[in-house]
Amino acid sequence: MNEALKRLTAKLLKKNEFLSYAQAQAWVELLWEDFEATYAKAGEYHGNEMTEAVVAKRIEQHGTHFHLVKTNNPKYSHLINSDDYLKH
């Protein structure tokens, strides 16, 4: 799974030059956990490969705008909402 998260973070950084590595990684982890939690509750979880494909699709479709979004999620808000990181 760690390799999948690294691949997705790299993909997001290519898609959005406004995000720092830490912000991109936080977005990937947030999307990953959200998808897994939602499908696990529904009893339809299909494994890491499916999760990686869905997160990759969300990055492809919406990744260019992630730097504009703020989150209230306490686990990620200090990473995503911060603008004091060095950009890649």
N, C-alpha and C positions, 0 to 999 in steps of 0.2 A: 504494500500500500504506500509506503514512503516514496518509492520510485514513481508511482502514479501521481502523488501529490507534487513531486518535483517537476514532472513533465507538465502537469497542468499549470503550475506556477510559471514555468518558462513560457508556456503558450499565452498566458494572460499578460505577461510582461511584454511579449511581442505585439500583442493586441492593443495595449494601453501604456503609453510612455509616461503617463502622469503618475502612475503608481510606483511606490518603492517596492523592493523585494518583500519586505515585511507585510506591507499592505496587500500585495498580490497573494502571498501565502495565506494571510488571514481570510481573504475572500474565497480562496479555493477550499480551505478547511470549513468555512461557514457553509458554502454550497454543498460540500460533500456530506457534512453532518446533517444538514437540513434534508437532503434527499434520502439518506439512509434512515433517518428517524421517521420520515413520512411514510416510506414504503414498509418499514418494519412494523409500524402501527397497523398498517393495512394488511399485514401478513403476506406481502408480495415482494419481499426483498430478493433480488436476483444476483447478489454478489458484487465484488469490487469492479469487475469488468463493466458491468452495466452502469454502476455509479460513475466510473471514470468517463464513460461515453456520454452520459447525461450532463455531467459537469462541463465536459469539453464543448458540448453543444451550447450550453448557456454562455460559456466564455465566447464562443464564436459569434453568437447572436447579440449579446449584450455587453461584452467585455470592454468595449470602447467607452462605455458610459459609467463604469463602476466607480471611477474617481469622483463622480458627481453625487453619489449616494452616501447618505449617512445612516448609521445603524444605531439602534437602541439596545442591541444585544450586549449585555454587560461583559460577556466573555471576549468579544471582539471590538467593541466600540473604541477602546483606547488605542487600538492598532489601526483600524479603518478610518476613524474620524481624525486622527492626527495628521498634520501636514508638515511636520518637522523632520521627516526622513529625507535622506539623500535619494534622489531618483536614480534609476539605472542608466 
